[in-house]
Amino acid sequence: MKILLVNMPWKSGGLWGVRAGSRWPHLRHPLGEKDYLPYPFFLGYATALLKQNGYDAKLIDAIAEKIEIPEFLKLVEKEKPNLIVAETSTPSLNYDLMLLQKLRDIAPIVVCGPEYNIRQKSFLEKKSFIDYVMVGEYEYTLLELVKNLEAGRAFSQIKGLIFRKDGEVHYTGLRELIKDLDQLPWPWRKDLPMECYVDAPGGMPLPCAQMWTSRGCPYRCIFCLWPHIMYHGNSYRMREPKDVVDEMEFLIKERKFRSIYIDDDTTNVSKKNLIQIANEIKRRKLKFPWAIMARPDLMDKELLKVLRSAGLYAVKYGVESAEQKILDLANKNMNLEYALKMIKYTQKLGIKTHLTFTFGLPGETRKSIQKTIDLALKLNPYSVQFSINTPFPGTTYYFQLKEKGWKEPEDWSLFDGHKAAVIESDELNKEYLEDVLNKAYKLWLEHKRQELMRKSIWQEAKTFYQLSKLYGLKFAREKKGAYLQIKRQLQSEAKQEKKLQEKNTDFIKGILSGREAYTGPQVVVLDLTDKCNLNCIGCWLHSPLIKRDKKQLNKTLDTKCVKNLIDEFSKLNVQEIQLSGGGEPLLHPDIFEIIAYIKSKGMKCQLITNFTLLDKHKIDKIISLGLDNITISLWAGDFDTYRKVHPGVDKKIFHNIESNLNYLIKTRKDKPLVKIYNVISSLNYKNIPQMLDFALKTGADFLEFQLMDPIPDVTEHLLLNSTQAEEVENIIAELKERKDYVSDFISDEEILDYEHPWHK
C-alpha cells in the first residue's frame, strides 16, 4: 500500500502561503517573510512512523518546492498512491477544497491539521470527496487507519478519526496524546528540500534545521491555535535530553546543517530539561548556534547564562502587548514587568531576540496599540513580528466572540493576520487595524534604518580616528560632515594595519581631501558587448528611432581581456561585478565562463539581461555557477505593452520570458535573486499595475521602475508629459490601496534621487 502525504500548493496574488508546520497559517509577508518557511513537523513525523512500520510512504511539500497546481496534480498522479494525506488550515481552506476535489479522482483523501471546520458533521456532509479526517496529533491515528485499510477491518476503534459509513459521518472521539515522545522516530527529512525550510532567528547561518524537543504548552492564551486544535488541552510533554542532542549532532555532523532552531510551542517550560540539553551539548563539545521559542517570564539569569554557554544564539519571545491588563484578558498569565527584564537581560548576554506583538486583543485601544509599537522600538530586538489578532475557529477567543454575536466572515481566506482584520470594536474598526499594522512595520523599518545609519557613522568615525593615529595624520578642518562621503572600507584595525603601509600615506591623505581613495570600488560594471537581439524603443544603441546601421554595433570584449580585468578588480577588493552593456550580455560567446571566473575570485556577480536568450538548460547552468543576482529588463506586464516598447517582437518571446522566469524561481535554491526592471515612458506608463501583477505572479524578489533617459532630439518625445505624470501619481496612489500593499513597498518621495530634471 502506498501512502502519499502532501503539503499542497497554496499561492494567492503571487504570494506563497505558510500552512503545514505553522501555528499561524497565512500568506507570507511580501517583504519581511520572503524566505520564511517552517518545516511540516506532523507530516514529517507521520511519514517517518509509516516507514518505520514498513509502509511505502512519501512526503511531497509543494510549498517548499514551489510546485504549481498543474505540475502538482501530475506529480501526484504519477506516484499512483492508494491513499492521500493532506494538511489544511482555515485561511487556505477554500483553496485546499478545490485541490482536494481534484485529488479525489486519484485516491481516497485523508485531511488533517489545525483546522476546526473539517471536524464538523454539517461541513463534511457537504464535502463528500473527503473520506477521512484525523483530529489532533495524528501520527498513530494514520498508522492504525492504514493497517485497518490494508486488513479490511472497521474503523470504529481508531480514536481521533472521522470516517463515513453507509453515507453517515462518524467520529470515534479524541485520541489520547502521545505520552512518550521518544517512541516516535525522528521526523522524515530525506528527499525533502531541507534548504528551503528557513526559520533562523537572529540571522543564524543557513541551512538551519528545525526540530522539536517537546509538545504542548501548559498555558491557555485565548488566541493560540495549536493547544486548542492539535492538543485539545494543556498537556506538556518532553523528549529525553540525550535523544534531543543525538538528533542535533546528527543534523550538524551528518546532514551538514549550520544551525538549529527549536520550534517548540514553549521550549523553556521545564528549566531542568533545558539545562540538561545545554549540558549535554557542552559535554559532547558540539559547537553550533541554536535558537528557541520561549516565554520571557519563564527565564531567569542562571538559565540564560547556561544556555548562552552552550551556544544559544537567539530567542523568539511572545510579548503581544505593552499593557498588563490586555495580557490578563488574553489569559496570557505573564508578568510583563519581569518579562521585559528578562528580554533585556537576554540581549545583555549577546543573545539576539525576535519579539512578537499582536493588535486587537480584548481591551485594546488605539492608545494601547501605540504604546505597544513604542515598546517594540524601545526594546530594539534583532527582528520583530506584528500581526492582527485573529480568532481562528476552535480557539477560546473564537467562541467568546461567537457568544457576543460576532458575525464570522464567510470568506475563510480573511483569517490571515497579515492582510486583513476579521474583528472590530467601536474604537478599532477593521480598516484601522489593517492600517496600523502597516504603520507599525513602517516605523520599525525606519527605526532599523536609523540604527544602521548610526552604527555606520560611528564605525566610519572610529575607523577614521584609528587611521589618523596610525599614520600620524590630523583631522582636516573640512566642511562638517564631509568625511561621511567616504564609505566604510575596512572592517577592523588588524586589517587596516595589514593592508595599509607607510608608503601608502598619500592615499590615506586622500580621505581628508576627497580627491583620492585608498581602496577600489565596491561594484564594477562590465559592458561585455554592443550586440543585441532586441530593439528596445528607448535604448541608446539599438532604438529603431536611431538612424544607425546595426551592423556597426558588433564590438565584444575579448575574454582574455575580461579575465585580466577581473583579476585586477579582485586585487582592488571589488565586492561585485555587474555584467551589462549597451547590448545583451548573453550574446558574449563565453558568458558562462566569465560568470564562473568571477565567482572563482570570491566576488558577487549580477547579470543584467533581457532574458530572451535563456532556456531551461541555460537557467540550470547559471544556477549551478552560483550567479547571485539577475536583473531582467522587461518594460511591460503583458505582451501588448511589450510589443509597443520592443517593436516587431513575436508573441512567443514574452510567453517564453514568463515560462522561463517561473522555472528559474522554482528551480533555484536561494540564488540568484531576481529583479524585474521597467523603464517607464509615454508608451507603457498605464501598464504599471500589470507590471506589478507580473512580478507578483512570477515570484520575483524585487521590482524597480525608472523613468526613461532620453536621447536628445531622438527619444525625448517618449518622456511623460505633465498630464501623464499626474496619471502615474494616481496609479501609485491606487496601488497603495491594494489589500496586499505593504508600507515602504513604494519608496517615500523624500528618499528618491532626482539625477536629471525630467526625473522630477
C-alpha positions in Angstrom: 0.0 0.0 0.0 1.4 3.4 -1.0 0.6 6.4 1.2 1.3 9.9 -0.2 1.5 12.7 2.3 1.3 16.2 0.9 1.7 19.9 1.9 -0.4 21.1 -1.1 0.3 24.2 -3.1 -1.1 27.5 -1.7 -0.5 30.6 -3.7 -2.6 33.7 -4.0 -1.8 37.1 -5.6 1.8 35.9 -6.3 2.4 35.1 -2.6 3.0 31.6 -1.3 1.3 30.5 1.9 2.6 29.0 5.1 0.4 26.1 6.2 1.9 22.8 7.5 4.2 23.3 10.5 2.8 26.8 11.3 0.9 27.8 14.4 -0.3 30.8 12.4 -1.2 29.8 8.8 -1.0 32.8 6.5 0.3 34.1 3.2 3.9 35.1 3.6 4.6 38.8 4.0 5.9 40.2 0.7 8.8 42.0 2.4 9.7 40.5 5.8 8.9 36.9 5.1 10.1 36.2 1.6 12.1 33.2 2.5 10.4 32.2 5.8 9.1 28.6 5.8 8.5 26.2 8.7 9.2 22.5 8.4 6.0 20.4 8.2 6.5 18.6 11.5 3.4 16.4 11.8 3.7 15.3 8.2 7.3 14.6 8.7 6.8 12.5 11.9 3.8 10.7 10.3 5.9 9.8 7.2 8.8 8.5 9.4 6.4 6.4 11.5 4.9 4.8 8.5 8.3 4.0 7.0 9.4 2.6 10.4 6.5 0.2 10.2 7.4 -1.0 6.7 5.0 1.1 4.6 5.7 2.7 1.3 5.2 6.4 2.3 6.3 9.5 0.5 6.1 13.2 1.5 5.7 16.0 -1.1 6.0 19.6 0.0 4.6 21.6 -2.9 5.0 24.9 -1.0 8.7 24.3 -0.2 9.4 23.3 -3.8 7.0 25.9 -5.2 5.2 23.4 -7.3 2.2 25.0 -9.1 -1.1 23.2 -9.2 -0.9 21.6 -12.7 2.5 20.2 -12.1 1.5 19.1 -8.6 -1.5 17.1 -9.9 0.6 15.4 -12.5 3.2 14.5 -9.8 0.5 13.0 -7.5 -1.0 11.0 -10.4 2.5 9.7 -11.3 3.0 8.4 -7.8 -0.2 6.2 -8.1 -0.9 6.4 -4.3 -3.6 4.2 -2.6 -4.2 7.0 0.0 -3.5 10.7 0.0 -3.0 12.6 3.3 -3.2 16.4 3.2 -2.9 19.1 5.9 -5.2 22.0 5.7 -5.8 25.3 7.5 -8.5 27.9 7.9 -7.1 30.7 5.6 -6.2 28.2 2.9 -9.4 26.1 3.2 -11.2 27.3 0.1 -8.0 26.8 -1.9 -7.5 23.4 -0.4 -11.0 22.2 -1.0 -10.7 22.9 -4.7 -7.5 20.9 -4.8 -8.8 18.0 -2.7 -11.7 17.6 -5.1 -9.3 17.1 -7.9 -7.1 14.7 -5.9 -10.1 12.6 -5.0 -10.1 11.4 -8.6 -6.7 9.8 -7.9 -7.1 8.2 -4.5 -9.1 8.4 -1.2 -8.5 11.5 0.8 -7.4 11.9 4.5 -7.5 15.5 5.8 -5.7 16.7 8.9 -4.2 19.8 10.5 -5.1 22.7 12.8 -8.5 23.4 11.2 -11.8 23.4 13.0 -14.4 23.3 10.2 -13.2 20.0 8.8 -14.3 18.3 12.1 -17.9 19.5 11.8 -20.5 17.0 10.7 -22.5 19.6 8.8 -19.4 20.6 6.9 -18.4 17.1 5.9 -21.9 16.2 4.8 -21.5 18.7 2.0 -17.9 17.6 1.1 -18.3 14.0 0.1 -14.9 14.0 -1.6 -13.2 13.9 1.9 -13.1 10.3 3.1 -11.4 10.7 6.5 -10.5 13.4 8.9 -7.8 12.9 11.6 -8.3 15.0 14.7 -5.4 16.4 16.7 -2.0 14.6 16.8 -2.4 12.1 14.0 0.8 10.0 13.6 -0.7 6.9 15.3 -4.2 7.6 14.0 -2.8 7.4 10.5 -0.8 4.3 11.2 -3.9 2.5 12.6 -6.0 3.7 9.7 -3.5 2.3 7.1 -3.3 -1.0 9.0 -7.1 -1.4 9.1 -7.5 -0.4 5.4 -4.9 -3.0 4.5 -6.6 -5.7 6.6 -10.1 -4.7 5.7 -11.1 -4.0 9.3 -13.6 -1.5 10.6 -12.5 2.0 11.9 -14.7 2.4 14.9 -11.9 1.6 17.3 -9.4 4.0 15.9 -9.5 7.1 18.2 -9.1 10.5 16.7 -10.8 9.6 13.4 -13.8 10.8 11.5 -15.0 8.4 8.7 -18.0 7.7 6.6 -20.2 4.6 6.8 -23.4 3.9 4.9 -23.5 7.6 3.9 -23.2 8.8 7.5 -20.4 10.7 9.2 -19.0 9.0 12.3 -16.5 10.3 14.9 -14.6 7.9 17.2 -13.7 10.5 19.8 -10.4 12.1 20.9 -7.2 10.1 20.8 -5.1 10.3 23.9 -2.0 12.4 23.4 1.3 10.7 22.9 2.9 10.4 26.4 6.3 9.2 25.4 7.6 11.3 22.5 10.8 9.3 22.3 8.8 6.4 20.9 8.4 8.4 17.7 11.2 8.2 15.1 12.9 11.5 14.2 10.9 13.4 11.5 11.5 12.4 7.9 13.9 14.8 6.2 15.4 12.6 3.4 14.3 13.6 -0.1 12.9 16.9 1.1 14.3 20.3 0.0 15.6 21.0 3.5 17.4 24.1 2.4 14.0 25.6 1.6 12.8 25.5 5.2 14.0 28.8 6.6 13.4 29.9 10.1 16.7 31.2 11.5 16.1 33.7 14.3 18.9 36.3 14.8 20.2 35.7 11.3 21.7 32.3 12.1 23.8 30.7 9.3 21.9 28.7 6.8 20.9 25.9 6.2 19.2 25.9 9.6 17.4 22.7 10.7 14.2 23.0 12.7 13.3 20.4 15.4 11.1 19.8 18.4 12.1 18.9 21.9 8.6 19.0 23.4 4.9 19.2 22.5 2.1 21.2 24.0 2.0 24.2 26.3 0.6 24.4 29.9 -0.7 28.0 29.2 -4.1 28.8 27.7 -3.8 32.0 25.8 -7.2 32.5 24.3 -5.9 33.2 20.7 -3.4 30.4 20.4 -4.4 27.8 17.8 -2.4 24.6 18.4 -3.2 24.0 22.1 -6.9 24.2 21.3 -7.0 22.3 18.0 -4.0 19.9 17.9 -3.5 19.1 21.6 -7.1 19.8 23.0 -5.7 20.7 26.3 -2.5 21.9 28.1 -0.6 18.6 28.3 3.1 19.4 28.1 5.4 16.5 27.1 9.2 16.5 26.7 11.7 14.3 24.9 14.7 12.9 26.7 17.7 15.3 26.6 20.0 12.6 25.2 17.7 11.9 22.3 17.4 15.6 21.6 21.1 16.1 21.4 21.5 12.9 19.4 19.3 14.4 16.8 21.2 17.7 17.0 24.5 16.0 16.5 23.2 14.0 13.5 21.8 17.1 11.9 25.0 19.1 12.3 27.6 16.4 11.6 25.8 14.1 9.1 23.3 16.3 7.4 25.7 19.3 7.4 23.3 21.9 8.8 25.0 25.0 10.2 22.5 25.9 12.9 19.3 24.6 14.6 16.1 26.3 15.6 14.0 24.5 18.3 10.4 25.4 17.3 8.6 24.1 20.3 5.3 25.6 21.5 7.3 26.8 24.6 10.8 25.4 24.9 11.6 26.7 28.4 8.6 25.3 30.4 11.0 22.8 32.1 14.1 24.6 33.3 15.6 21.3 34.3 15.1 19.6 30.9 16.6 22.6 29.0 19.6 22.8 31.3 20.2 19.1 30.7 20.1 19.6 27.0 22.6 22.5 27.3 24.9 20.5 29.4 24.8 17.5 27.0 25.7 19.9 24.1 28.7 21.1 26.1 29.7 17.6 27.2 29.9 16.5 23.6 31.8 19.6 22.7 29.3 20.5 20.0 29.9 24.0 18.6 26.9 25.4 16.6 24.5 28.3 17.0 20.9 27.4 18.1 17.7 29.2 18.9 14.5 28.5 20.8 10.9 29.7 21.1 10.3 30.7 24.7 8.3 32.7 27.2 10.4 35.5 28.8 8.7 35.2 32.1 9.9 31.6 32.4 13.6 32.7 32.0 16.0 33.6 34.8 19.6 34.8 34.8 21.0 31.4 35.7 19.2 29.6 32.9 20.1 32.2 30.3 23.8 32.0 31.3 23.8 28.2 31.0 22.1 28.3 27.6 24.4 31.0 26.4 27.4 28.9 27.4 26.1 26.1 25.3 25.8 28.2 22.2 22.3 29.7 22.4 22.3 32.3 19.7 18.8 33.7 19.6 15.4 33.5 21.3 11.8 34.1 20.0 9.7 35.7 22.7 6.0 36.4 22.5 5.2 39.7 24.2 1.9 40.6 22.4 1.1 43.9 24.2 2.6 46.7 26.3 -0.3 46.6 28.8 -0.6 44.1 31.6 -4.4 44.2 31.7 -4.6 43.3 28.0 -2.3 40.3 28.6 -4.6 39.3 31.5 -7.7 39.5 29.4 -6.0 37.3 26.8 -5.2 34.8 29.6 -1.5 35.1 28.8 -0.7 34.6 32.5 2.5 36.6 32.2 4.1 39.2 34.5 5.0 41.8 31.9 7.4 43.8 34.1 9.5 40.7 34.8 9.3 39.5 31.2 10.7 42.8 30.0 13.6 42.5 32.4 14.4 39.0 31.1 14.2 40.2 27.5 16.8 43.0 28.3 19.0 40.5 30.1 18.8 38.1 27.2 20.1 41.0 25.0 22.7 41.9 27.5 24.2 38.4 27.2 24.6 38.9 23.5 21.7 36.6 22.6 19.6 38.1 19.8 15.9 38.4 20.2 12.8 38.2 17.9 9.7 39.6 19.5 6.1 39.2 18.5 3.2 41.6 19.1 -0.4 41.4 18.1 -3.0 44.2 17.7 -6.7 43.9 18.6 -6.7 41.7 21.7 -9.6 42.2 24.2 -9.4 45.5 25.9 -7.3 47.0 23.1 -7.5 50.8 22.3 -5.7 53.0 19.9 -3.6 54.3 22.7 -2.6 50.8 23.8 -1.6 49.8 20.3 0.6 52.9 20.0 2.1 52.0 23.4 2.9 48.5 22.1 4.6 49.9 19.0 6.6 52.2 21.1 7.7 49.3 23.3 8.8 47.3 20.3 11.0 50.2 19.2 12.4 50.7 22.7 13.3 47.1 23.2 15.0 47.1 19.8 15.2 43.4 19.1 17.0 41.9 16.2 13.7 41.3 14.4 10.0 41.7 15.1 6.6 40.4 14.1 3.4 42.4 14.2 0.1 40.8 13.4 -3.7 41.4 13.8 -5.3 39.2 16.4 -7.2 36.6 14.5 -9.9 34.4 16.2 -9.1 31.1 14.5 -12.1 28.7 14.6 -11.8 26.4 17.6 -9.9 28.7 19.9 -11.3 30.1 23.1 -11.3 33.6 21.6 -13.4 32.4 18.7 -16.1 31.0 21.0 -16.0 34.1 23.2 -16.7 36.3 20.1 -19.5 33.9 18.9 -21.2 34.2 22.2 -21.2 38.0 21.9 -22.8 37.9 18.5 -19.8 38.3 16.3 -20.5 37.6 12.7 -18.0 35.2 11.3 -16.7 36.0 7.8 -17.8 33.6 5.1 -14.5 34.1 3.3 -12.0 31.9 5.2 -9.1 33.4 3.5 -9.6 36.5 5.7 -8.4 34.5 8.7 -4.9 35.8 8.0 -3.5 38.3 10.4 -1.2 39.8 7.8 -3.6 41.1 5.2 -7.0 41.5 6.8 -8.8 42.0 10.1 -11.9 40.0 10.9 -12.6 41.7 14.3 -13.5 45.2 15.2 -14.9 47.4 18.0 -16.3 50.9 18.3 -12.8 52.3 18.5 -10.9 49.7 16.4 -12.5 49.1 13.1 -11.1 46.7 10.5 -9.6 49.5 8.4 -7.8 51.0 11.4 -6.3 47.6 12.4 -5.1 47.0 8.8 -3.6 50.5 8.6 -1.9 50.4 12.0 -0.3 47.1 11.1 1.3 48.7 8.0 2.2 51.7 10.2 3.9 49.5 12.7 6.1 47.9 10.1 6.9 51.2 8.5 8.0 52.7 11.9 10.0 49.5 12.5 11.8 49.7 9.2 12.6 53.3 9.7 13.9 52.6 13.2 16.2 49.9 11.8 17.4 52.2 9.0 18.2 54.9 11.6 20.0 52.4 13.7 22.1 51.1 10.8 23.0 54.7 9.9 24.1 55.4 13.5 26.2 52.3 13.5 27.7 53.1 10.1 28.6 56.7 11.0 30.1 55.6 14.3 32.1 52.9 12.6 33.4 55.3 10.0 34.4 57.8 12.6 36.1 55.1 14.6 38.0 53.9 11.5 38.9 57.4 10.6 40.3 58.1 14.0 42.3 54.9 14.1 43.8 55.7 10.7 44.7 59.2 11.9 46.5 57.8 14.9 48.2 55.0 12.9 49.6 57.4 10.3 50.2 60.5 12.5 47.6 62.4 10.5 45.4 65.2 11.9 41.7 65.7 11.3 41.3 68.2 8.5 39.1 71.2 9.1 36.8 70.3 6.3 33.2 71.3 6.0 31.2 69.5 8.6 30.1 66.0 7.6 32.4 65.9 4.5 34.1 62.7 5.6 30.8 60.9 5.7 31.1 60.7 1.9 33.8 58.1 2.4 32.2 54.7 2.7 33.5 52.4 5.4 36.0 50.2 3.7 38.0 48.4 6.4 36.4 46.0 8.9 39.0 46.0 11.7 42.2 47.7 12.9 44.1 44.4 12.2 43.1 44.5 8.5 44.0 48.2 8.3 47.5 47.6 9.6 47.9 44.6 7.2 46.7 46.4 4.1 48.0 49.9 4.6 51.7 50.5 4.7 53.6 53.7 5.3 54.3 54.1 1.6 50.5 54.5 1.0 50.3 57.6 3.2 49.4 59.7 0.2 46.3 57.6 -0.4 45.3 57.9 3.2 45.5 61.7 2.9 43.0 61.4 0.1 40.5 60.6 2.7 40.8 64.1 4.0 40.6 65.9 0.7 38.1 63.7 -1.0 40.2 63.8 -4.2 41.6 60.3 -3.9 40.5 57.0 -2.5 42.5 54.4 -0.6 40.6 51.4 -1.9 38.9 50.2 -5.1 35.2 50.5 -5.8 32.8 48.1 -4.3 30.9 47.5 -7.5 32.2 47.4 -11.1 30.0 47.3 -14.2 31.4 45.4 -17.2 29.9 46.2 -20.6 30.6 42.9 -22.4 29.2 43.6 -25.9 27.3 46.0 -28.1 25.4 43.2 -29.8 21.7 42.8 -29.0 18.8 40.6 -30.3 16.1 43.2 -29.4 15.5 46.9 -30.3 14.1 48.5 -27.2 12.4 51.8 -28.2 14.3 53.8 -25.5 17.8 52.1 -26.0 20.7 54.5 -26.6 22.2 52.0 -29.0 19.5 49.9 -30.6 16.4 52.0 -30.6 14.7 51.8 -34.1 14.3 55.6 -33.8 18.1 56.0 -34.2 19.3 56.2 -37.8 22.2 53.8 -37.5 23.3 50.6 -39.2 23.1 47.9 -36.5 26.0 46.0 -38.2 28.2 48.7 -36.8 27.3 47.5 -33.3 29.4 44.4 -33.1 32.0 45.1 -30.6 32.6 42.5 -27.9 35.2 42.4 -25.2 37.9 39.7 -25.6 37.5 37.0 -23.0 41.2 37.2 -22.0 40.9 40.9 -21.5 37.8 40.4 -19.4 39.7 37.9 -17.2 42.6 40.3 -16.8 40.2 43.0 -15.6 38.5 40.6 -13.2 42.0 39.8 -11.7 42.7 43.5 -11.2 39.3 44.0 -9.6 39.9 41.1 -7.3 43.2 42.8 -6.1 41.3 46.0 -5.5 38.9 44.1 -3.2 35.9 44.8 -5.5 32.8 43.1 -4.0 30.5 42.7 -7.0 30.7 42.7 -10.8 27.7 43.6 -12.9 27.6 42.2 -16.4 25.7 44.7 -18.5 26.2 46.8 -21.6 24.6 48.6 -24.4 24.0 45.1 -25.8 22.8 41.8 -24.4 25.5 40.1 -22.2 24.2 36.6 -23.0 25.4 37.2 -26.6 29.0 37.1 -25.4 30.3 33.7 -26.6 32.0 33.0 -23.2 29.4 34.4 -20.9 29.2 31.3 -18.6 33.0 31.1 -18.4 33.1 34.7 -17.4 30.5 34.2 -14.6 32.4 31.2 -13.4 35.6 33.2 -13.3 34.1 36.0 -11.3 32.7 33.5 -8.7 36.1 31.8 -8.5 37.6 35.1 -7.3 35.1 35.3 -4.5 33.1 38.2 -5.9 29.4 38.5 -6.4 28.0 38.5 -9.9 24.9 40.2 -11.3 23.6 39.7 -14.8 21.5 42.4 -16.4 19.6 40.9 -19.3 16.5 41.0 -21.5 16.1 37.3 -20.5 15.0 36.2 -24.0 18.1 34.1 -24.7 17.7 31.9 -21.7 16.2 28.4 -21.7 15.9 25.8 -19.0 19.3 24.3 -19.8 21.0 27.7 -19.5 19.0 28.6 -16.4 20.2 25.4 -14.8 23.7 26.5 -15.8 23.6 30.0 -14.2 22.1 28.5 -11.0 24.9 25.9 -10.8 27.5 28.6 -11.3 26.2 30.5 -8.3 25.0 33.7 -10.0 24.0 36.0 -7.2 21.5 38.4 -8.9 19.8 38.7 -12.2 18.1 41.9 -13.4 15.5 41.4 -16.1 14.9 44.4 -18.3 11.2 43.9 -19.2 9.4 47.3 -19.5 6.0 45.6 -19.6 3.5 43.5 -17.8 1.8 41.9 -20.8 2.5 41.2 -24.4 0.6 44.1 -25.9 2.7 46.6 -24.0 5.9 44.6 -24.5 5.4 44.8 -28.3 5.0 48.6 -28.0 8.4 49.1 -26.4 10.1 46.2 -28.4 8.7 46.8 -31.9 8.3 43.7 -34.1 8.8 41.0 -31.4 6.9 37.7 -31.7 4.3 36.9 -29.0 6.1 33.7 -28.0 9.0 35.7 -26.8 7.0 37.2 -23.9 5.4 33.8 -23.2 8.9 32.3 -23.0 10.1 35.0 -20.7 7.3 34.3 -18.3 7.7 30.5 -18.6 11.4 30.6 -18.1 11.2 33.0 -15.2 8.7 30.7 -13.4 11.2 27.9 -14.0 14.1 29.9 -12.6 12.2 30.9 -9.4 11.0 27.3 -8.8 14.4 25.7 -9.6 16.8 27.9 -7.7 17.5 27.4 -4.0 18.5 30.8 -2.6 20.2 32.3 -5.7 20.0 34.1 -8.0 17.8 36.8 -6.6 15.5 38.2 -9.3 14.8 41.8 -10.0 12.4 42.9 -12.8 13.4 46.3 -14.2 10.9 48.5 -16.0 11.8 51.8 -17.8 8.7 54.0 -17.9 7.8 56.1 -20.9 4.6 57.5 -22.5 4.2 54.2 -24.3 3.9 52.0 -21.2 3.1 54.0 -18.1 -0.5 52.8 -18.0 0.8 49.3 -17.7 2.4 49.8 -14.3 -0.3 47.8 -12.4 0.2 44.9 -14.8 3.9 45.1 -14.3 3.4 44.7 -10.6 1.0 41.8 -11.1 3.5 40.1 -13.4 6.2 40.4 -10.8 4.0 39.0 -8.1 2.7 36.2 -10.3 6.2 35.0 -11.2 7.6 35.4 -7.7 10.3 38.0 -8.5 12.2 39.2 -5.4 12.4 42.9 -6.5 10.6 45.2 -8.8 12.1 48.5 -9.9 10.8 51.4 -12.1 12.9 54.1 -13.7 12.0 56.9 -16.0 13.5 56.8 -19.5 16.8 58.5 -20.0 16.2 60.2 -23.4 18.4 60.7 -26.4 18.2 64.5 -27.3 16.1 65.1 -30.3 15.5 61.3 -30.8 13.5 59.9 -27.9 12.6 63.0 -25.9 9.0 62.8 -27.2 8.7 59.5 -25.3 9.1 61.3 -21.9 6.0 61.7 -19.7 4.2 65.0 -20.1 2.7 66.7 -17.1 -0.7 65.0 -17.6 0.8 61.6 -17.9 3.0 62.2 -14.8 -0.1 63.1 -12.9 -1.7 59.8 -14.1 1.3 57.9 -12.8 0.9 59.6 -9.4 -2.8 58.4 -9.4 -1.7 54.9 -10.3 0.7 54.8 -7.4 -1.9 56.1 -5.1 -4.3 53.3 -6.2 -1.6 50.7 -5.8 -1.2 51.8 -2.2 -4.9 51.0 -1.6 -4.5 47.3 -2.6 -5.0 44.8 0.1 -1.6 43.3 -0.5 0.2 46.6 -0.2 2.8 46.9 2.5 4.2 50.2 3.7 7.6 51.1 2.2 7.0 48.9 -0.8 6.8 52.2 -2.8 9.7 54.4 -1.6 8.8 57.7 0.0 9.3 60.7 -2.2 11.9 62.3 0.1 14.4 59.5 -0.5 14.1 59.5 -4.3 17.2 60.6 -6.2 16.5 63.1 -8.9 19.6 62.9 -11.1 18.0 64.7 -14.1 15.4 67.5 -14.5 12.9 65.1 -16.2 13.0 62.7 -13.2 11.3 65.3 -11.0 
